[in-house]
Amino acid sequence: MTPPPGWYRDPSAPHQERWWDGTAWTEHRRAPEPVGYGPAVGQAPQTGQPPTPMYQPPQPGQAATVPLASGGAPGGPGGGGRGKAVALTAAAAVLVAAIVTGVFVLGEDDGGSPRTQTPPVTATATDPAPVSDPPSPSPTASAPSADDPALVEDQLNGVTFPLPDGWVRPKYVAEDDVMMTTDGTYDCPADGSVCRHGLVVSRTVTANAESSPKVLAQQDIEDAADDAYDRDLIGNKPFGGIESHEEVASGPVAVAGRAGYYVRWRVKTAKGPGGYVQSMVFPSTVGTESPILVRYVFDAGEDGPPLADMDTITKGIRPIGDADTGGGVGSGIGPTD
């Protein structure tokens, strides 16, 4: 019979107690405490406690008692001196049985050497079971860096972006490759879907054999405007469509020590204040130096983010692990045409 869970004398260190979970020893140990008496004979043990021994230690001024055989009673047949002798003999047998049931069968391990599994001897199962420490977080779990929480990392392209005030990491965004958005949403002025006042997208140019940052930026700007202010991913027109656009800025730009190029449009929409879109391309600092395309989408009007944030984010782009490379152009300088 396997002993119930509880605190027992540690077989490998008799000076302390160890927790037995009902099937095996655990690693929980403690200093021994005084062993209390169990419930009175005939009373069911409380849940989680080992069964109470049949023999109960006598209380001060009280004689030891043991249960009699069925049909027997103190003072009845078999009583008197002979009954006392039988009772004492039964008590001794009970104690021996308790000791015997506390010893597991000797066996041999796989190597043939004898082994002994020592059973729990002294139980204090009325104590609560030990509580294990909570599991440690998974080593693969990721979180924003505590040293620099205002950075967004684009691992695919090997760069980081600064996170200006009013901008947050993307949440519940359907578009791919979004690095950040303005905080909060609003109801789009036309089709009734949800819009954001600003977002920044980073992706690798892979479907185009062209490698010139200038050419790639000029080719992308119209698509960037359509994706932002004409039709959304499911074909709706959140702003009622684009009515017109004009180029407000373009030219070479240094990004993460590389020579890039940007084109910026002012877009007017059928509903709402419209906005600004910018396509910026520069060579990656890792791998085959594939061109990286960064799109900026900023709503116009007083609710939109300041245009200065475009320059702030551009100047703060860095290669991952290189906080000093940015702004000025390094070895990537060269013709942008």
C-alpha positions in Angstrom: 0.0 0.0 0.0 1.5 3.3 -1.0 1.6 5.9 1.8 -0.5 9.0 1.3 1.1 12.4 0.5 2.7 14.1 3.4 5.8 15.2 5.2 8.0 12.2 6.3 11.4 11.5 7.6 13.9 12.0 4.8 15.5 8.5 4.1 18.7 10.2 2.8 18.9 12.7 5.7 17.1 11.5 8.8 17.7 14.9 10.5 15.1 16.5 8.2 11.7 15.9 6.6 10.9 15.5 2.9 7.6 15.7 1.0 6.1 12.5 -0.4 3.5 13.2 -3.1 1.9 9.8 -2.9 4.0 8.2 -5.6 7.5 9.5 -5.3 9.8 11.7 -3.2 9.9 15.4 -4.2 12.8 17.9 -3.7 10.9 19.8 -1.0 12.6 19.4 2.5 12.3 21.1 5.8 13.4 20.8 9.4 11.3 18.3 11.4 8.5 19.5 13.6 6.8 17.8 16.5 4.4 15.0 15.3 0.8 15.6 16.5 -1.8 13.0 17.3 -4.3 12.1 14.7 -8.1 12.0 15.1 -9.6 9.8 17.8 -10.2 6.2 17.0 -13.2 5.7 14.8 -13.2 9.3 13.5 -12.5 9.7 9.7 -9.3 11.5 8.9 -9.6 14.9 7.3 -9.0 15.1 3.5 -5.3 15.1 2.6 -4.3 13.4 5.9 -2.9 9.8 6.1 -5.1 7.2 7.8 -5.0 7.4 11.6 -3.1 4.5 13.2 -5.3 2.1 15.1 -3.2 2.5 18.3 -3.6 5.9 20.0 -1.0 7.1 22.5 -2.6 7.5 25.9 -3.4 10.9 27.2 -2.1 11.8 30.7 -4.0 9.9 33.4 -5.6 7.6 30.8 -4.9 4.0 30.0 -4.0 2.9 26.6 -6.9 1.4 24.6 -7.1 -0.7 21.4 -10.1 -1.8 19.4 -11.4 -5.2 20.3 -12.4 -7.9 17.9 -15.9 -7.8 16.5 -18.4 -8.7 19.2 -16.0 -8.1 22.0 -16.4 -5.4 24.6 -14.7 -4.3 27.8 -15.9 -6.4 30.7 -17.6 -9.0 28.4 -16.6 -12.5 27.5 -12.8 -12.7 27.2 -12.4 -9.7 29.6 -10.5 -9.5 32.8 -6.8 -10.4 32.9 -7.0 -12.6 29.9 -8.7 -9.8 28.0 -6.0 -7.3 29.0 -3.3 -9.7 27.8 -5.1 -10.1 24.5 -5.5 -6.4 24.2 -1.8 -5.8 24.9 -0.8 -8.5 22.4 -3.1 -6.9 19.8 -1.6 -3.5 20.4 1.9 -4.9 19.9 0.8 -6.6 16.7 -0.6 -3.4 15.4 2.6 -1.5 16.1 4.7 -4.2 14.3 2.3 -4.2 11.4 2.6 -0.4 11.1 6.4 -0.7 11.0 6.3 -3.5 8.4 3.9 -1.7 6.1 6.3 1.2 6.1 9.1 -0.7 4.4 9.1 -1.2 0.6 10.3 -4.4 -0.9 14.0 -4.7 -1.6 14.9 -5.0 -5.3 17.8 -4.5 -7.7 18.5 -1.7 -10.1 19.3 -2.1 -13.7 23.0 -2.7 -12.8 22.2 -5.6 -10.5 23.2 -3.9 -7.3 20.7 -4.0 -4.4 18.6 -0.9 -3.7 16.2 0.0 -1.0 13.4 2.5 -1.2 12.8 3.8 2.3 9.2 4.6 3.0 7.9 7.7 4.8 8.2 7.0 8.5 7.2 10.1 10.4 4.3 11.9 8.7 2.9 15.3 9.5 0.4 15.3 6.7 -1.7 18.0 8.4 0.8 20.6 7.0 0.0 22.1 3.6 1.8 20.8 0.6 4.8 22.8 -0.5 4.2 25.4 -3.2 6.5 25.3 -6.2 8.1 28.4 -7.6 6.3 29.9 -10.6 7.8 28.8 -14.0 10.4 31.1 -15.5 9.4 33.0 -18.6 10.3 31.3 -21.8 13.7 32.3 -23.0 12.2 32.8 -26.5 9.7 35.4 -25.3 10.4 38.8 -26.8 9.7 42.3 -25.3 10.7 45.8 -26.0 14.2 46.6 -24.8 14.2 48.1 -21.4 17.4 50.1 -22.2 15.8 51.8 -25.2 12.0 51.3 -25.3 11.5 54.1 -27.9 12.9 51.9 -30.7 11.1 49.7 -33.2 13.1 46.9 -34.7 12.8 45.7 -38.3 14.6 42.4 -38.1 14.0 41.4 -41.7 15.8 44.5 -43.1 18.3 44.8 -40.2 17.3 48.4 -39.1 15.7 50.1 -36.1 13.3 53.1 -36.2 12.9 55.7 -33.5 9.5 56.0 -31.9 8.6 59.7 -31.6 6.0 61.0 -29.1 2.5 60.2 -30.2 3.6 57.1 -32.1 3.1 53.5 -30.9 4.0 50.0 -32.1 1.3 48.6 -34.4 -1.8 46.9 -33.0 -4.7 45.5 -34.9 -3.3 46.7 -38.2 -4.3 44.8 -41.4 -1.5 46.2 -43.6 1.7 44.3 -43.9 5.1 45.6 -42.7 3.8 48.4 -40.6 6.5 49.6 -38.2 4.5 52.2 -36.2 1.2 54.1 -36.2 -0.1 57.2 -34.4 -1.8 56.5 -31.2 -5.5 55.9 -31.5 -8.0 55.6 -34.4 -10.9 57.6 -35.8 -13.9 57.0 -38.1 -12.9 57.5 -41.8 -14.7 60.4 -43.4 -16.2 58.3 -46.2 -16.8 54.6 -46.1 -17.1 54.4 -42.3 -14.1 52.1 -41.6 -11.4 52.9 -39.0 -8.5 55.1 -40.0 -5.3 56.3 -38.3 -3.7 59.7 -38.6 -0.3 58.3 -39.5 1.7 55.1 -40.2 5.2 54.1 -41.3 5.8 51.0 -43.4 9.1 49.2 -44.1 9.6 46.5 -46.7 12.2 45.0 -49.0 12.0 45.6 -52.7 12.1 42.1 -54.2 9.7 42.2 -57.2 11.8 44.7 -59.2 15.2 44.2 -60.8 15.9 48.0 -60.4 18.4 48.9 -57.7 18.5 52.7 -58.0 16.9 54.3 -54.9 15.8 57.3 -57.0 14.0 55.3 -59.7 12.4 53.0 -57.1 11.2 55.9 -55.0 9.7 57.6 -58.1 8.0 54.4 -59.2 6.5 53.7 -55.8 5.1 57.1 -54.8 1.8 56.7 -56.8 1.1 53.2 -55.4 1.8 54.6 -51.9 -0.7 57.4 -52.4 -3.4 55.0 -53.8 -2.9 52.5 -50.9 -3.1 55.3 -48.3 -5.9 57.5 -49.6 -7.7 55.9 -52.6 -8.8 52.3 -51.9 -8.1 50.2 -48.9 -7.3 46.4 -48.8 -11.0 45.4 -49.3 -11.8 47.9 -52.0 -13.5 50.6 -49.9 -12.7 54.3 -50.3 -12.2 55.6 -46.8 -11.7 59.2 -48.0 -13.9 59.1 -51.1 -10.9 58.7 -53.4 -8.0 60.9 -54.5 -8.9 64.1 -56.4 -5.4 65.5 -57.0 -1.8 65.4 -55.9 1.4 67.4 -56.2 5.0 66.7 -55.5 6.2 68.9 -52.6 9.7 67.5 -52.0 12.2 65.0 -53.4 15.9 64.4 -53.4 18.9 62.4 -52.0 18.8 61.5 -48.4 21.2 59.7 -46.0 19.7 56.8 -44.2 21.7 54.7 -41.7 24.9 55.7 -43.4 23.6 54.8 -46.9 22.8 57.0 -49.8 19.0 56.9 -50.5 16.3 59.0 -52.2 12.8 60.2 -51.3 9.7 61.6 -53.0 6.9 63.4 -51.1 3.4 64.1 -52.4 0.6 66.2 -51.0 -2.7 64.4 -51.7 -6.2 65.9 -51.8 -9.1 63.6 -51.2 -12.9 63.9 -51.9 -13.6 63.9 -48.2 -11.4 64.9 -45.3 -8.3 67.0 -45.3 -6.2 64.6 -47.4 -2.6 64.0 -46.4 1.0 63.5 -47.3 2.7 60.4 -48.5 6.5 59.8 -48.9 8.4 56.9 -50.6 12.0 56.6 -49.5 14.5 53.9 -50.7 18.0 53.1 -49.5 20.3 50.1 -49.7 20.2 47.6 -46.9 23.2 47.4 -44.6 23.0 43.6 -44.4 23.1 40.6 -46.7 22.9 41.4 -50.5 22.1 45.1 -49.7 18.6 44.7 -51.3 16.8 48.1 -51.4 14.6 48.9 -48.4 11.4 50.9 -49.1 10.0 53.0 -46.3 6.6 54.6 -46.8 5.3 57.5 -44.7 1.5 58.3 -44.5 0.6 61.4 -42.6 -2.9 62.9 -42.5 -3.1 66.7 -43.2 -4.8 69.1 -40.9 -4.5 69.8 -37.2 -5.1 66.2 -36.2 -2.4 64.8 -38.4 1.2 64.3 -37.1 3.7 67.1 -37.7 5.6 66.7 -41.0 8.8 67.2 -39.0 8.3 63.6 -37.7 9.2 62.3 -41.2 12.6 63.9 -40.9 13.0 62.8 -37.2 12.2 59.2 -38.1 14.5 59.2 -41.1 17.4 60.6 -39.2 17.0 58.1 -36.4 17.0 54.9 -38.6 20.0 52.8 -37.6 21.5 49.4 -38.5 20.6 46.9 -35.7 23.3 47.0 -33.1 24.9 50.2 -34.4 23.6 53.2 -32.5 26.2 55.5 -34.0 25.5 55.1 -37.7 22.9 57.5 -39.0 22.5 60.9 -40.6 25.7 61.3 -42.6 26.4 59.0 -45.5 29.2 56.5 -45.2 30.5 54.0 -47.7 27.1 53.8 -49.4 27.6 57.2 -51.0 27.4 57.1 -54.7 25.2 58.1 -57.7 21.5 58.0 -56.9 20.4 57.9 -60.5 
